[in-house]
Amino acid sequence: MAQGIKRLGMPIAALFGLALVGLVGTSWFLNRDALQRAVEAQIRAVTGLELVVNGPIDVSVFPGSYVSFHNVGLKGADTIGPALQVDVLTANLRLLPLLLRRFEIADVMMLRPHIHVVRDGAGESNWTPFVETIAKAMTPGAENQVSFSEIRIQDGELNYQDGTNNISEQLGDIDLSLAWPSISRSFAATGQFDWRGERVDGSISASDFVALLSGDRSGLKARLASAPLKVAFDGTVANRTSLMMEGVATMDSPSLRNALRWMGQAPPGGGGGFGRFALKARANVVGGSVALTNVNVELDGNVAEGVMTYANNGRQTLQATLAAGNLDFTPYISTFRLLASGQRDWNRQLFDLSSLSSTDLDMRLSAAKVTVGPSKLGRTAFGANLRGGALALSVGEAQMYGGIAKGSFAIARSDAVADVRAQFQFTDVDLQACASELFGINKLSGRGNLNVSLTASGSSPFGLASSLDGTATLNGHDGAIAGFNVEQLLKRLEKRPLSGGGNFRSGSTPYDNLSISVKFADGVATADDIHVESPTAKITLTGTASVPSREYDLKGVASLTSASAGGNGFDLPFVIQGPWDDPLIFPDPESLIRRSPASAPLLDAVKDRKTRDAVRSVIERFTGGGAARPAAAPDAAAGAPGGAPAASAENAKSN
């Protein structure tokens, strides 16, 4: 066997030697002009493009078989300037045909090509004639059908310009490998490129490349992957009169906000939400419109299903009808604060309204559960409409605060000013949760109905609070007002009017019925009709509340509805002043003085006004029920004739 292998190896070695000698001889006697013409003819036959060589030509047969053209332009026969310029175009030759003095291209490599694509107002580009020429050259039955297997692009650059839509894009450092259809009709391209500072890895394959170039229907698979966004499509494409695509589309991004910014779209205002994003749907593309069915979309952990449409005909428009199980809107309002850090002052930071003018939106959304900050909603159906810088939100019905909520909320942009209009109806809701979350009032409990109709205009939450206009009505039942117990207080003061006011701000006042009617004008709420009724007591209130400063200035009367021992009912005027979350409540001191058997005659006996005020000031110091008086008042009282201070103090102690 060893002898046989030795005898067989000698002829093989001789054959390789003859091939080597033939290659060397071919390189000596090769007609380089004929080789150049043959390569140019094959490139023209395959691509339909003419070579315009402006630099030197390198020809090599051994050890590598190739032809390199420097400073090359490729253009169509009917065009003047080249749309593709290449620093070095190298055509690698097939070895066996070369030994037989036939020149056939195996593959082509383009080093530093510069591709220019210009689109006109009619939708045509400077590459349209080239594509038509390539399609004719590759049509079955065409003359001189010659092909090669691969075209490689290294360190390329593409410039795209669309003057009609004012779009200019540039792709750099392009490294692509194009599997040119030499035997089958399929086409594939894989590679990488730089776009807007990110490296993009992509691939595309067409099942029928000739049909794709001709605008006929062809299978298409495409994938683009980058750090901000991943996109994939698997379906069919056609482009007879307009682009038509149908198939399954998927998108995935770790941050939708960053992805939109990378694609040149203005992200929503604020810095909250629009993070993790994923979408999978059946897509139908016609021109600039995209219809998505069987949509499964995820955003910031919220998952929904439904249908969506997107159009970009000069202005972006998004329409959607989606249904979800649980939705959490907290990330989208986390950066929007009505109150400043002090919790008593409105936030004065200016609104960012830029996102209201970039896109038109029409959305219908329903969910089994909705979370908005601390608020928990049950089954909810609402809509959002954004058009021309005006946003309108409508709540058809929401299970909220243990009851039902309906209403609408609208924002219209005027330069940097937001015009806001809100109308809401809350039916049979938990007043403690409703008042606390909506108005920051935590002293009220019970159940009731609330109707709100408000308008405001401003560039910040403080500006809105300062310009607030509208009305609000509240009807409650079976609840309580925390801060004081009216019944116990009135009964105690009925017996001992000057017993002191240290316990005015303790306990709670239960009620059977509560009625509040408020009108807003320029940030001031005026209450003309406030009634609180219980079986044993009644409270009426009038006055104002400043929305910008969040303070009360109210006066009222508390009454015992049942007289003791057949006597007359006891009425106590009182005042509520101070911040919303911790107001001061104190009774009218003159009323208490007049109800005291010992002090009332004393007050009537003092006819001089200054002396009467001084006496009352001293009594207030004992009762603790009045506002602070100037320090000079006790001294003036001390100088009153007849020893009035001592007498009043003695009477106060006895009462």
C-alpha positions as CSV (number, residue, x, y, z in Angstrom):
1,M,0.0,0.0,0.0
2,A,2.8,2.3,0.8
3,Q,4.3,1.8,-2.7
4,G,0.9,2.4,-4.3
5,I,0.5,5.7,-2.4
6,K,3.9,6.7,-3.4
7,R,3.2,6.0,-7.0
8,L,-0.1,7.9,-6.8
9,G,1.5,10.9,-5.1
10,M,4.0,11.5,-7.8
11,P,1.4,12.2,-10.5
12,I,-0.6,14.5,-8.2
13,A,2.5,16.5,-7.3
14,A,3.4,16.8,-11.0
15,L,-0.2,18.0,-11.7
16,F,0.1,20.7,-9.0
17,G,3.5,21.6,-10.4
18,L,2.1,22.0,-13.9
19,A,-0.7,24.1,-12.5
20,L,1.7,26.3,-10.7
21,V,3.9,26.7,-13.8
22,G,0.7,27.5,-15.8
23,L,-0.3,30.2,-13.3
24,V,3.1,31.8,-13.5
25,G,3.1,31.5,-17.3
26,T,-0.4,33.0,-17.4
27,S,0.7,35.9,-15.3
28,W,3.5,36.5,-17.8
29,F,1.5,36.3,-21.0
30,L,-1.8,37.6,-19.7
31,N,-3.6,40.2,-21.8
32,R,-4.3,42.7,-19.0
33,D,-6.4,44.9,-21.2
34,A,-8.6,42.0,-22.1
35,L,-8.9,41.0,-18.5
36,Q,-10.0,44.6,-17.6
37,R,-12.6,44.7,-20.3
38,A,-13.9,41.3,-19.3
39,V,-14.3,42.3,-15.6
40,E,-16.0,45.5,-16.6
41,A,-18.4,43.7,-18.9
42,Q,-19.3,41.2,-16.2
43,I,-19.9,43.9,-13.6
44,R,-22.1,45.8,-16.1
45,A,-24.0,42.6,-17.0
46,V,-24.7,41.7,-13.4
47,T,-25.4,45.1,-11.9
48,G,-26.4,47.1,-15.0
49,L,-24.0,49.8,-14.0
50,E,-21.1,51.4,-15.9
51,L,-17.7,51.6,-14.4
52,V,-15.9,55.0,-14.5
53,V,-12.3,54.3,-13.6
54,N,-10.4,57.5,-12.6
55,G,-7.4,55.8,-11.0
56,P,-4.8,53.1,-11.6
57,I,-5.7,49.4,-12.1
58,D,-3.9,46.5,-10.4
59,V,-3.9,43.0,-11.9
60,S,-2.6,39.9,-10.1
61,V,-2.8,36.3,-11.1
62,F,-0.4,34.7,-8.6
63,P,-0.5,34.2,-5.7
64,G,-3.9,35.9,-5.7
65,S,-6.1,36.3,-8.8
66,Y,-7.9,39.7,-8.8
67,V,-8.3,43.0,-10.5
68,S,-8.4,46.2,-8.4
69,F,-9.8,49.5,-9.7
70,H,-8.9,52.7,-7.8
71,N,-11.1,55.7,-7.6
72,V,-14.1,54.1,-9.3
73,G,-17.6,55.5,-10.0
74,L,-20.6,53.4,-10.9
75,K,-23.5,55.0,-12.8
76,G,-26.4,54.1,-15.0
77,A,-26.3,54.4,-18.7
78,D,-28.9,57.2,-18.7
79,T,-27.4,59.2,-15.8
80,I,-24.7,61.8,-15.7
81,G,-23.1,61.5,-12.3
82,P,-22.3,58.4,-10.4
83,A,-24.4,57.6,-7.3
84,L,-21.7,55.2,-6.0
85,Q,-18.1,56.1,-5.7
86,V,-15.5,53.5,-4.4
87,D,-11.9,54.1,-3.4
88,V,-10.9,50.6,-4.3
89,L,-13.1,48.0,-6.1
90,T,-11.5,44.5,-6.2
91,A,-12.9,41.7,-8.3
92,N,-11.6,38.3,-7.3
93,L,-11.3,35.8,-10.2
94,R,-12.2,32.1,-10.3
95,L,-9.0,30.0,-10.6
96,L,-9.9,27.1,-13.0
97,P,-11.5,29.3,-15.7
98,L,-8.4,31.6,-15.4
99,L,-6.1,28.6,-16.3
100,L,-8.3,28.3,-19.5
101,R,-7.9,31.9,-20.3
102,R,-11.5,32.7,-19.3
103,F,-12.1,35.6,-16.9
104,E,-15.0,35.0,-14.4
105,I,-15.6,37.0,-11.2
106,A,-15.9,35.0,-8.0
107,D,-16.8,37.9,-5.7
108,V,-16.4,41.7,-5.5
109,M,-15.1,43.7,-2.6
110,M,-15.6,47.5,-2.2
111,L,-13.3,49.4,0.0
112,R,-14.6,52.8,1.4
113,P,-17.6,53.2,-0.9
114,H,-19.5,56.4,-0.8
115,I,-23.2,55.9,-1.5
116,H,-25.5,58.9,-2.3
117,V,-29.2,58.6,-2.2
118,V,-31.4,61.6,-3.1
119,R,-35.2,61.5,-3.0
120,D,-37.3,64.0,-4.9
121,G,-40.8,65.2,-4.3
122,A,-42.4,62.5,-6.5
123,G,-40.9,59.8,-4.4
124,E,-38.3,58.9,-7.0
125,S,-34.6,58.7,-6.1
126,N,-31.4,58.9,-8.1
127,W,-31.1,55.1,-7.6
128,T,-34.4,54.3,-9.3
129,P,-32.8,54.0,-12.8
130,F,-30.1,51.7,-11.4
131,V,-32.6,49.5,-9.6
132,E,-34.6,49.2,-12.9
133,T,-31.5,48.3,-14.8
134,I,-30.4,45.7,-12.3
135,A,-33.9,44.2,-12.4
136,K,-33.8,43.9,-16.2
137,A,-30.3,42.4,-16.2
138,M,-31.4,39.7,-13.7
139,T,-34.7,38.9,-15.3
140,P,-34.8,35.2,-16.5
141,G,-34.2,35.1,-20.2
142,A,-32.1,38.3,-20.3
143,E,-29.0,38.3,-22.5
144,N,-25.5,37.7,-21.1
145,Q,-26.7,36.3,-17.8
146,V,-23.6,36.3,-15.7
147,S,-23.4,36.5,-11.9
148,F,-21.1,36.3,-9.0
149,S,-21.7,35.0,-5.5
150,E,-20.9,37.9,-3.1
151,I,-20.4,41.6,-2.8
152,R,-18.5,42.8,0.3
153,I,-18.5,46.4,1.5
154,Q,-15.9,47.6,4.0
155,D,-15.7,51.0,5.8
156,G,-18.5,52.4,3.6
157,E,-20.6,55.5,4.0
158,L,-24.2,56.3,2.9
159,N,-25.8,59.7,2.7
160,Y,-29.6,60.1,2.3
161,Q,-31.4,63.3,1.6
162,D,-35.1,64.0,1.3
163,G,-35.7,67.6,0.6
164,T,-39.5,67.3,0.6
165,N,-39.7,66.0,4.2
166,N,-36.5,67.8,5.2
167,I,-34.7,64.6,6.2
168,S,-31.0,64.1,6.1
169,E,-29.3,60.9,7.4
170,Q,-25.8,59.5,7.3
171,L,-24.6,55.9,8.0
172,G,-20.9,55.4,8.6
173,D,-18.4,52.6,9.0
174,I,-20.6,50.2,6.9
175,D,-19.4,46.6,6.9
176,L,-21.8,44.5,4.8
177,S,-21.8,41.2,3.0
178,L,-24.3,40.8,0.2
179,A,-25.1,37.3,-1.0
180,W,-25.8,38.1,-4.6
181,P,-28.2,35.6,-6.2
182,S,-26.0,33.6,-8.6
183,I,-27.9,30.4,-8.7
184,S,-31.1,30.8,-6.5
185,R,-33.4,33.8,-6.6
186,S,-32.9,34.7,-3.0
187,F,-30.8,37.6,-1.7
188,A,-29.3,38.2,1.7
189,A,-27.3,40.9,3.4
190,T,-25.7,40.9,6.8
191,G,-23.4,43.4,8.5
192,Q,-23.0,46.4,10.7
193,F,-23.0,50.2,10.5
194,D,-23.0,53.3,12.7
195,W,-26.0,55.5,12.9
196,R,-26.4,58.5,15.3
197,G,-23.6,57.4,17.5
198,E,-24.8,53.8,17.9
199,R,-23.5,50.5,16.3
200,V,-26.3,48.7,14.5
201,D,-26.2,45.0,13.6
202,G,-28.6,44.1,10.8
203,S,-29.6,41.4,8.4
204,I,-32.1,41.2,5.5
205,S,-33.1,38.4,3.2
206,A,-35.5,38.3,0.2
207,S,-36.9,35.1,-1.2
208,D,-37.2,36.5,-4.7
209,F,-34.7,39.3,-5.3
210,V,-35.8,40.0,-8.9
211,A,-39.4,40.4,-7.7
212,L,-38.3,42.7,-4.9
213,L,-36.4,44.9,-7.4
214,S,-39.3,44.9,-9.8
215,G,-41.8,45.9,-7.0
216,D,-43.6,42.5,-7.1
217,R,-44.5,40.5,-4.0
218,S,-41.5,38.8,-2.3
219,G,-40.9,37.2,1.1
220,L,-38.8,39.4,3.4
221,K,-37.0,38.9,6.7
222,A,-35.3,41.9,8.3
223,R,-33.6,42.4,11.7
224,L,-31.9,45.5,13.2
225,A,-30.3,45.4,16.6
226,S,-28.7,48.2,18.6
227,A,-28.4,49.2,22.2
228,P,-31.4,51.5,22.2
229,L,-33.8,49.4,20.1
230,K,-34.3,46.1,18.4
231,V,-36.6,45.6,15.4
232,A,-37.6,42.5,13.4
233,F,-40.0,41.8,10.6
234,D,-41.0,38.5,9.0
235,G,-43.5,38.6,6.1
236,T,-43.9,39.8,2.5
237,V,-43.2,43.1,0.7
238,A,-44.3,44.7,-2.5
239,N,-43.7,48.2,-4.0
240,R,-45.7,48.6,-7.2
241,T,-47.4,52.0,-6.6
242,S,-46.6,52.4,-2.9
243,L,-44.8,50.3,-0.3
244,M,-46.9,47.4,1.0
245,M,-45.7,45.1,3.8
246,E,-47.6,42.4,5.7
247,G,-46.2,40.1,8.4
248,V,-45.2,39.9,12.1
249,A,-43.3,42.8,13.5
250,T,-41.5,42.9,16.9
251,M,-39.8,45.7,18.8
252,D,-37.9,45.7,22.0
253,S,-36.1,48.5,23.9
254,P,-34.7,48.8,27.5
255,S,-35.8,52.5,27.4
256,L,-38.5,53.8,25.1
257,R,-37.5,57.3,26.0
258,N,-33.9,56.8,24.9
259,A,-35.1,55.0,21.7
260,L,-37.4,57.9,20.7
261,R,-34.6,60.4,21.3
262,W,-32.2,58.2,19.3
263,M,-34.6,58.1,16.4
264,G,-35.0,61.9,16.4
265,Q,-38.5,61.9,18.1
266,A,-39.3,64.2,21.0
267,P,-39.8,62.0,24.1
268,P,-42.8,62.8,26.4
269,G,-42.2,65.6,28.8
270,G,-40.8,65.0,32.3
271,G,-38.4,62.3,33.2
272,G,-40.7,59.6,34.5
273,G,-41.8,56.4,32.8
274,F,-41.3,55.3,29.2
275,G,-38.7,52.7,30.2
276,R,-38.8,49.1,29.3
277,F,-40.8,48.6,26.0
278,A,-41.8,45.5,24.0
279,L,-44.3,45.1,21.1
280,K,-45.4,42.2,19.0
281,A,-48.1,42.5,16.4
282,R,-49.4,41.5,13.0
283,A,-48.4,44.5,10.8
284,N,-49.9,45.8,7.6
285,V,-48.0,48.7,6.0
286,V,-49.4,50.8,3.2
287,G,-47.3,53.8,2.3
288,G,-46.8,55.9,5.4
289,S,-49.6,54.1,7.4
290,V,-49.1,51.1,9.7
291,A,-52.0,49.0,11.0
292,L,-51.2,46.7,13.9
293,T,-53.6,43.9,14.9
294,N,-53.2,41.2,17.5
295,V,-51.1,43.7,19.4
296,N,-49.3,42.6,22.6
297,V,-47.5,45.7,24.1
298,E,-45.6,46.1,27.3
299,L,-44.5,49.4,28.7
300,D,-43.0,49.9,32.2
301,G,-44.4,46.6,33.3
302,N,-47.9,47.4,32.0
303,V,-49.2,44.8,29.5
304,A,-52.1,45.4,27.1
305,E,-53.7,43.8,24.0
306,G,-55.6,45.3,21.2
307,V,-55.2,47.2,17.9
308,M,-53.1,50.2,16.9
309,T,-52.6,52.4,13.8
310,Y,-49.8,54.8,13.0
311,A,-49.6,57.3,10.2
312,N,-46.9,59.8,9.2
313,N,-48.4,62.0,6.5
314,G,-46.7,65.2,7.4
315,R,-47.8,64.8,11.0
316,Q,-47.5,61.8,13.2
317,T,-50.8,60.2,14.3
318,L,-51.3,57.3,16.7
319,Q,-54.6,55.6,17.3
320,A,-55.1,52.6,19.7
321,T,-57.8,50.6,21.4
322,L,-56.3,48.5,24.2
323,A,-57.4,46.4,27.1
324,A,-55.3,45.5,30.1
325,G,-55.5,43.7,33.5
326,N,-53.5,46.0,35.8
327,L,-52.2,49.4,34.9
328,D,-49.8,51.6,36.9
329,F,-49.6,55.2,35.9
330,T,-47.4,56.2,38.8
331,P,-44.2,56.5,36.8
332,Y,-45.7,59.0,34.4
333,I,-46.8,61.4,37.2
334,S,-43.9,60.9,39.6
335,T,-42.1,64.0,38.3
336,F,-45.2,66.1,38.3
337,R,-45.6,67.7,41.7
338,L,-48.4,70.1,42.6
339,L,-46.9,71.0,45.9
340,A,-43.4,72.1,46.7
341,S,-41.1,70.4,49.2
342,G,-42.7,72.3,52.1
343,Q,-46.1,70.5,51.5
344,R,-47.9,73.8,52.0
345,D,-46.7,75.8,49.0
346,W,-47.7,75.1,45.4
347,N,-44.9,74.1,43.1
348,R,-43.6,77.0,41.0
349,Q,-41.6,75.0,38.5
350,L,-42.7,75.8,34.9
351,F,-44.5,73.1,32.9
352,D,-42.8,71.3,30.0
353,L,-45.5,71.4,27.3
354,S,-43.3,70.6,24.3
355,S,-44.6,67.0,23.9
356,L,-48.1,68.2,23.4
357,S,-47.3,69.5,19.8
358,S,-45.2,66.6,18.3
359,T,-47.8,63.9,17.9
360,D,-51.6,63.4,17.5
361,L,-53.0,60.7,19.7
362,D,-56.4,59.0,19.9
363,M,-56.5,56.2,22.5
364,R,-59.2,54.1,24.1
365,L,-58.0,52.1,27.1
366,S,-59.8,49.8,29.6
367,A,-58.3,48.0,32.6
368,A,-59.5,45.9,35.5
369,K,-57.3,47.7,38.0
370,V,-55.6,51.1,37.7
371,T,-53.0,52.7,40.1
372,V,-52.3,56.4,40.0
373,G,-49.9,57.3,42.8
374,P,-51.7,56.5,46.1
375,S,-55.1,56.2,44.3
376,K,-56.4,52.7,43.5
377,L,-59.1,52.4,40.9
378,G,-61.2,49.4,40.0
379,R,-62.5,48.7,36.5
380,T,-61.9,51.8,34.5
381,A,-62.5,52.9,30.9
382,F,-61.1,56.1,29.6
383,G,-59.9,57.8,26.5
384,A,-57.1,60.2,25.5
385,N,-57.1,62.6,22.6
386,L,-54.2,64.8,21.7
387,R,-54.5,67.0,18.6
388,G,-52.9,70.3,17.7
389,G,-51.3,70.8,21.1
390,A,-54.6,70.2,23.0
391,L,-54.9,67.1,25.3
392,A,-58.3,65.8,26.3
393,L,-58.8,63.0,28.8
394,S,-62.2,61.5,29.4
395,V,-63.2,58.9,32.0
396,G,-66.3,57.0,31.0
397,E,-66.6,55.2,34.3
398,A,-64.1,54.3,37.0
399,Q,-64.5,52.4,40.3
400,M,-62.7,54.9,42.6
401,Y,-62.7,55.7,46.3
402,G,-65.3,53.0,46.8
403,G,-67.7,54.6,44.4
404,I,-68.0,55.7,40.8
405,A,-66.1,58.5,39.1
406,K,-66.8,60.1,35.7
407,G,-65.4,63.2,34.1
408,S,-63.1,64.9,31.7
409,F,-59.8,66.8,31.9
410,A,-58.4,69.0,29.1
411,I,-55.1,70.9,28.6
412,A,-54.6,73.4,25.8
413,R,-51.2,74.8,25.1
414,S,-50.7,78.5,24.4
415,D,-47.0,79.2,24.2
416,A,-45.7,78.3,27.7
417,V,-49.1,78.6,29.4
418,A,-51.4,75.7,30.0
419,D,-55.2,76.3,29.9
420,V,-56.8,73.6,32.0
421,R,-60.4,72.6,32.3
422,A,-61.7,69.8,34.6
423,Q,-65.2,68.4,35.2
424,F,-65.6,65.4,37.4
425,Q,-68.5,63.6,39.2
426,F,-67.8,61.3,42.2
427,T,-70.8,59.3,43.3
428,D,-71.1,57.5,46.6
429,V,-67.3,57.8,47.3
430,D,-65.3,57.5,50.5
431,L,-64.9,61.2,51.4
432,Q,-61.8,60.6,53.6
433,A,-59.8,59.1,50.7
434,C,-61.3,61.5,48.1
435,A,-60.7,64.7,50.0
436,S,-57.2,63.7,51.2
437,E,-55.9,62.7,47.8
438,L,-57.6,65.4,45.7
439,F,-57.4,68.4,48.0
440,G,-55.0,67.5,50.8
441,I,-57.8,67.7,53.4
442,N,-57.7,64.8,55.9
443,K,-60.3,66.0,58.5
444,L,-63.3,64.7,56.7
445,S,-64.8,61.2,56.7
446,G,-68.1,59.6,55.5
447,R,-69.6,58.9,52.1
448,G,-71.0,61.3,49.6
449,N,-71.2,62.8,46.1
450,L,-68.8,65.4,44.8
451,N,-69.2,67.5,41.6
452,V,-66.3,69.7,40.4
453,S,-66.2,72.1,37.4
454,L,-62.9,74.1,37.3
455,T,-60.9,76.1,34.8
456,A,-57.4,77.6,35.3
457,S,-54.6,79.0,33.2
458,G,-50.9,79.2,34.1
459,S,-47.3,78.1,33.4
460,S,-46.9,76.3,36.8
461,P,-49.1,74.7,39.4
462,F,-48.9,77.9,41.4
463,G,-50.1,79.8,38.4
464,L,-53.1,77.4,38.0
465,A,-54.0,77.7,41.7
466,S,-53.9,81.5,41.4
467,S,-56.3,81.7,38.5
468,L,-58.7,78.9,39.5
469,D,-62.4,79.6,38.6
470,G,-65.4,77.3,38.8
471,T,-67.7,75.6,41.3
472,A,-67.7,72.6,43.6
473,T,-70.5,71.0,45.5
474,L,-70.3,68.2,48.1
475,N,-73.2,66.3,49.7
476,G,-72.1,63.8,52.4
477,H,-73.7,61.6,55.0
478,D,-72.9,59.3,57.9
479,G,-69.4,60.7,58.6
480,A,-67.4,62.9,60.9
481,I,-65.2,66.1,60.9
482,A,-62.0,65.6,62.9
483,G,-60.5,68.3,65.1
484,F,-63.3,69.1,67.6
485,N,-66.4,67.6,69.1
486,V,-69.1,70.2,68.7
487,E,-71.7,68.5,70.9
488,Q,-69.4,68.1,73.9
489,L,-67.9,71.5,73.5
490,L,-71.3,73.2,73.3
491,K,-72.7,71.4,76.3
492,R,-69.7,72.4,78.4
493,L,-69.7,76.0,77.3
494,E,-73.5,76.1,77.8
495,K,-72.9,75.4,81.5
496,R,-69.6,77.3,81.9
497,P,-69.1,79.8,79.0
498,L,-65.7,81.0,80.4
499,S,-64.3,77.6,81.3
500,G,-61.4,77.9,78.8
501,G,-60.7,76.7,75.3
502,G,-57.9,74.3,75.7
503,N,-59.8,71.4,74.3
504,F,-61.3,73.1,71.2
505,R,-59.1,71.1,68.8
506,S,-59.7,67.6,70.0
507,G,-62.2,64.8,69.2
508,S,-64.4,64.7,66.2
509,T,-67.9,65.8,65.2
510,P,-70.1,63.1,63.7
511,Y,-72.8,64.2,61.2
512,D,-75.8,62.8,59.4
513,N,-75.8,65.2,56.5
514,L,-73.2,67.5,55.1
515,S,-73.8,70.1,52.4
516,I,-71.0,72.3,50.9
517,S,-71.3,74.7,47.9
518,V,-68.2,76.6,46.9
519,K,-67.5,79.1,44.1
520,F,-63.9,79.8,42.8
521,A,-62.8,83.1,41.4
522,D,-59.2,84.0,40.7
523,G,-58.0,81.4,43.2
524,V,-60.3,82.3,46.0
525,A,-63.0,79.9,47.1
526,T,-66.1,81.5,48.5
527,A,-68.5,79.3,50.6
528,D,-72.0,80.7,50.8
529,D,-73.8,77.6,52.0
530,I,-72.1,75.0,54.3
531,H,-74.4,72.9,56.6
532,V,-73.4,70.1,58.9
533,E,-76.2,68.4,60.7
534,S,-76.4,65.7,63.4
535,P,-79.2,64.6,65.7
536,T,-77.8,66.8,68.5
537,A,-76.0,69.7,66.8
538,K,-75.9,71.8,63.7
539,I,-73.1,73.8,62.1
540,T,-73.3,76.6,59.4
541,L,-70.3,78.1,57.8
542,T,-69.6,81.0,55.4
543,G,-66.3,82.6,54.3
544,T,-63.4,82.1,52.0
545,A,-60.4,79.9,51.4
546,S,-57.4,81.0,49.5
547,V,-56.2,78.3,47.0
548,P,-52.7,79.9,46.4
549,S,-51.9,80.2,50.1
550,R,-53.9,77.1,51.1
551,E,-55.5,78.9,54.1
552,Y,-59.1,79.1,55.6
553,D,-60.9,82.3,56.7
554,L,-64.3,81.0,57.7
555,K,-66.9,82.0,60.3
556,G,-69.7,79.8,61.5
557,V,-72.2,79.1,64.1
558,A,-72.5,75.8,66.1
559,S,-75.9,75.1,67.7
560,L,-77.3,72.5,70.0
561,T,-80.5,71.3,68.4
562,S,-82.2,70.2,71.6
563,A,-82.5,72.6,74.5
564,S,-81.7,71.3,78.0
565,A,-84.4,71.5,80.7
566,G,-86.8,73.2,78.3
567,G,-84.5,76.2,77.9
568,N,-83.5,77.9,74.7
569,G,-80.9,76.3,72.3
570,F,-77.3,77.3,72.7
571,D,-75.6,79.0,69.7
572,L,-71.9,79.5,69.5
573,P,-70.2,81.6,66.8
574,F,-66.7,80.5,66.0
575,V,-63.9,81.1,63.5
576,I,-61.7,78.8,61.4
577,Q,-58.4,80.3,60.2
578,G,-55.0,78.9,59.1
579,P,-53.6,76.3,56.8
580,W,-55.8,73.6,55.2
581,D,-54.0,70.7,56.8
582,D,-53.9,72.2,60.4
583,P,-56.4,75.1,60.8
584,L,-57.1,77.0,64.1
585,I,-60.6,76.8,65.4
586,F,-61.7,79.1,68.3
587,P,-65.0,80.4,69.5
588,D,-66.1,84.0,69.4
589,P,-65.1,85.4,72.9
590,E,-67.8,88.1,73.0
591,S,-70.5,85.5,72.7
592,L,-69.0,83.5,75.6
593,I,-68.7,86.7,77.7
594,R,-72.3,87.6,77.2
595,R,-73.5,84.1,78.1
596,S,-71.6,84.3,81.4
597,P,-74.0,85.6,84.2
598,A,-71.1,87.4,85.9
599,S,-69.2,88.8,83.0
600,A,-72.0,90.0,80.7
601,P,-73.2,92.8,83.1
602,L,-69.6,93.9,83.5
603,L,-69.2,94.2,79.7
604,D,-72.4,96.2,79.4
605,A,-71.5,98.5,82.3
606,V,-68.2,99.5,80.6
607,K,-69.4,102.1,78.1
608,D,-66.0,103.4,76.9
609,R,-64.9,101.4,73.9
610,K,-61.2,101.3,74.7
611,T,-62.0,100.2,78.2
612,R,-64.4,97.6,77.0
613,D,-61.8,96.1,74.6
614,A,-59.3,96.0,77.4
615,V,-61.7,94.1,79.7
616,R,-62.5,91.7,77.0
617,S,-58.8,91.2,76.3
618,V,-58.3,90.2,79.9
619,I,-61.2,87.8,79.8
620,E,-59.9,86.2,76.7
621,R,-56.6,85.5,78.5
622,F,-58.5,83.4,80.9
623,T,-60.8,81.7,78.3
624,G,-58.1,81.2,75.7
625,G,-60.7,81.6,73.0
626,G,-59.7,84.7,71.2
627,A,-57.0,85.8,68.9
628,A,-53.8,87.3,70.4
629,R,-54.1,91.0,71.5
630,P,-51.3,93.6,71.7
631,A,-49.3,93.5,74.9
632,A,-50.5,97.0,75.9
633,A,-54.1,95.8,76.3
634,P,-53.7,94.3,79.8
635,D,-51.9,97.4,81.0
636,A,-54.7,99.6,79.7
637,A,-57.2,97.3,81.4
638,A,-55.3,97.5,84.6
639,G,-55.8,101.3,84.6
640,A,-59.6,101.0,84.1
641,P,-61.7,102.6,86.8
642,G,-63.5,100.8,89.4
643,G,-61.2,97.8,89.6
644,A,-62.7,96.1,86.6
645,P,-59.8,93.8,85.9
646,A,-59.9,92.3,89.3
647,A,-63.7,91.9,89.2
648,S,-63.6,90.3,85.7
649,A,-60.8,87.9,86.7
650,E,-62.8,86.9,89.8
651,N,-65.9,86.3,87.8
652,A,-64.0,84.3,85.2
653,K,-62.7,82.0,88.0
654,S,-66.2,81.6,89.4
655,N,-67.6,80.6,86.0
